[in-house]
């Protein structure tokens, strides 16, 4: 999963430590010492107040018992360090710092896990093992955490945890909270999605005081409409059309028939918690032949592979412009307009 990128150099700072790895064991142990990070400096608040004399500008910290692990910037590069009553060490990683970047740190049995998020290029997750003096990395990581000793990685569209991939509906999201070491609360600043890592499923989603349709009657809604099309300097004559739909190779029916600009809808109940293959075929009335004909493949909607989550309805909107279909996807809100079944 991780790719090896660089070796780090280890430096002693402050006091001597005979065996650094022996002092890097544990994970969020209870401590009699309380540290806080503020504007690049670390302050000890308990048992007594003191500003700690640490190298560089500290951008992330992680307390573990009486030890404090942290990431600091020195001369434009990131260093990983540990402050301990038994001694202190600093590890020069050779990783450049990022302007306006966000750094997050977690430590598991002495191994540093830290992400560096560039506002323009996305996030990179690094794993540094002092014992092996080795740094590894994973690109395109939105967020991460350590749960019960296992690494959870969140990328755009899914969570990877304990050998399972959990598809997500939210994009560009981050971890807001973790409950009972299994429930992951994810947010994008507007919407919230709830995942259960033990069940390896996304189980709910909400936005403000909006309640999404639960999908009791149907869990996928397809909507079709033609845009106002102009060809040859004038408006093209409006087509009379319908769409025929198959899901996973099974015919689920067709929309109502009518003018292309008239919005047409069809619903279905498909297997939730998995990816479904959806095909929509456009048929137009050929007035010369007096019957409906299937349009050329180049003008047909593309085949879609759509993950249908639990307790939600996925709405797919197809917009035809005369040469092809634009397709958008979102979670259906009943207040958007009640579904009107075909006549």
N, C-alpha and C positions, 0 to 999 in steps of 0.2 A: 504493500500500500504506500509506504513512504519510500522516496528516492533519496539516496545518499548524496549530499551536496558539498560538504566542507568539513574539515576537522577544526576543532577549537583549541585555543591555547588556555592553560589554566594558570592563574596567578593568585598568590596569597595576598590578602589585604588585611590590615589591622593585626590580628593575632594568629598564632600558629595552630595548624590543625593536622594531626598526624594521619588520619584516615578519613578523607572527605566523604566517601560513600557510606561509611558507618553512621554519619550524621545526617543522611538524606533519606532515612527510612520514614514511613508513615504516610499519613494523608488526612489533613484537617483534624489533627489531634487537639484535645483541649489544652489551653495554655493559661499560664498565670501572667503572660505578657500580652499587651494589646498594642498593635501598631496601626497607624493610619497614614495614607498617602495623600499629599496635597501639593499641587504645583511643582512636581518633580522632587519633593523632599519627603522623607519618611519621619514620622513623629511617634515616639513611644508614649502612650498615655497611661499604661499600667505596668508595673506597680508604681512608677514615678514618671513624671513628664520630662521628656528630653527629645531634642531634635537630633536625629542620628546622623553621624558623619559618614555618609556613603558616597562612593565615587559616582560621578556623572549626574545625569538627569534621569530620575527614576520614572518610568512610564507604566509599570504594572507591578503588582506585588501579590504574594500568596502566603499567608501565615499557615504554619503547620506545627502545632505544639509551640514550643518556645523558639522555633526557627522561623526565619522570614526569608522566603525566596523572592527574588525580584529581577526585573529586566531594566537595564539602565542604558542610556545613550552616552557614549564616549567618542568624541572626535568623529561624529557622523556614523558610528557603527553601534550595533546592539551587543550588549554583554549580559550574560546570565550570571546571577550571583546568589549566595546564601549568607545570611547573617545569623549566627548561632552563638549561644553562650559557650559553646565548645570550640569556637573558631569560625573564621569567615573565608570564603573563597569566591573568586570572580573568574568567569570563563569567557574569553573573547571569542565570539562566534564568527566574526567576519561578515555578518549580515548587515547591509546598509540600513540605516533608519529611513523612515518615510515621512515626508512633510505632511502634517495634518493627518497622519495615519493613526489608527486605533490599535493598541496592543492589549491582548488578553493573555493571562498566564494561569496555568494550573500545574500541579506537581503530583506525580503518582510514584511512590517508592523511589524518590530521589531523581526521577526522570522529569525534565522540564518539557512541558507542552505549551507553546505560545504561538498565537496567531498575530499576524501583522496585516491590517486591512488598509489598502490604498484606495482612496475615494474614486480613483479613475480606473485602476487595474484589478480591483477585487482583493480577496484575501488569500494569504498563504499560511498554512499551519506547519510549524516546525516542531520537531522532536529532538531534544538534546539529551544524550546519556553521558554524564560525566565519567561513569565507569569505563565506557568504551571510547570516550572522547570522540563522539560521532554525532553529526547533525543530519537529519533527514527532513524531507518536506513533502507537502501535498498542496497543489494549486487549487484555486477556485473554491475556497472554503469560506462560507458565510459566517459560521460560528462553530463552537465545539464545547464539550464538557467532559468531565470524568465522572461516571456513575458506577458505583459499586466496583471500582477498579477497572472498568472498561471504558474505552474511548468512544465517545459519540461525536460524529462529524455531521454537520449540516451543510449541504450544498444547495444550489438553486434547484428546487423541485423535489428533494428527497432528504431523508435522514439515513445515515448508515450507522447501525449500532448492533454489536454482538452478532455479526454475521447476517443481519437482516437489513434490507432497504425499505424504508417507509416512505411512500410517495406523499408529497405535500401539495396543497392547493395554492399556498401563498408563495410568492417569489420575493427575492431580496429581503428575506426575513431574518430574524435573530432570536436567540433563546431569551425569553423574559423570565422564566421561572422553572424550577424542577421540584415536583412534589412527590414525596414518598419514594424517591429514587426510581421512579418509573413514568410519572406523568410529566410530559414536556409541554410547557406553555410557550408558544411561538407567536411573535408579532411582527408586523411590518410598519408600525406606526399608525395604522388605520384599522386593520383587522387582526383578529386573534384566532389561532388554530390550536387545538388540543390533540396531543398524540399520546398513546399508551405504548411504551417501548416493550413491555412484557407481552402484549398482544400483537406487537408490530403493526399497529394501525393508527391512522388518523381518525379520531372519533367524533370531533365536533368543531364548529367554526362559528364565530359571531363577529359583528361589527357594531360598536356602540350599543344602542338599545334595539337594534334590528335582529329579529329572529329569522333565520333561514328556514325555508321549507324543509321538512324532515324526510321527504321522499317516501311517505307511506303509500301513496297511490302510484307514483312514478318517480324515477330518479334521473331521467334524462329528458330534456326538452330541446327539440330542434326547431329552429325558426328560419324561414326563408323569405327573401324579398328581393326584387330587382331594383336597382338604382335607376334614376332617370337617365336613359342612354341617348346619346346624340351621335348620329353618323351621317356623313355626306352633306353636312351643313344643315340638317334638319333632324327632328326627332324620329327615331325609328318606331315603326308601328309596334305597339305593345303586344307581347306574346301572351298566349293563354297556356299556362303551364301547370304541372304538378311534379312532386318529387316522390320517388319510391325509396324506401329505407330498408336496409338489412343491417343486422347487428350480429357479429360473429357467424356470418353466413346464413342466418335465419331471417326470412322476410317478416317484418313487423308491420307492414302496411304502407299507406301512402297518404300524402297530405290532401287537403281539398283541392279542387281544380278551380283556377281563376286567373285573372290578369296578373302578370308577373309582379307588378308593383304592390299588389295586395299581399299583406303579410300572411304567411301560411305556417301552421304549427303542427307538430306531431309529438306525442309523448310515448315513453316506453318504460317498462320496469326491467332493468338488466341486473346482472350479478354485481353487487357492490364489493368494494375492497379489492378490486382487480382491474386490469386493463381490458377494455373492450374494443373490438374492431368495428368501426362504423362506416358504412358506405351509403351515400345518397346519390340517386340517379335523377337527372333532370329530363323531363319529357315535355315536348312542346306540340301544340296543335298545328298540324300541317293542313292548311285550309284547302290546298289543291288536291290533296289525297283524301281529305275528309276524315283523318284519324290522327292520333297522337304518335309521335316518333321520338325515339331516344336521340338526344343531341350527340354530336361528335365527342369523343373522349377528351379532346383538348378543352372543351367547354364544360366538362363534368367536374364536380367537386373532387378533391383528392381524398383518398382513403385516410381515415383518421384512426389513430390508436389513442383512446381516451381513458384515463384512470377515473373510475367512478368511486368517490369516497363513501364511507358510511354516513348515514343521517343527513344527507344533503342531496340536492338536485343540481346536476350540471346542465347549464344552458349553452347550446351551441348556436350561434347566429351566422347564417350564410347570406352574403350580399353579392349578387351577380351584377357585373357592370358591362356585360355584352361580350367579354372575352375570357372571363374567369371569375372565380368565387373568392372573395375575401371572407375569412372565417375567424371569429372571435369566440372566446370561451370565458365563462364566469359562473359563479355559484348563484343559483336562482333565488330571488326574493319574491315572495308571493305578492308583495305590495307593488312590484313592478307592473302588475297587470295580471288579472286572473287568466288562467289558461282556458282557451276556447277550443274544445275538441272539434275535429272536422265534422261537417254535416254529412 
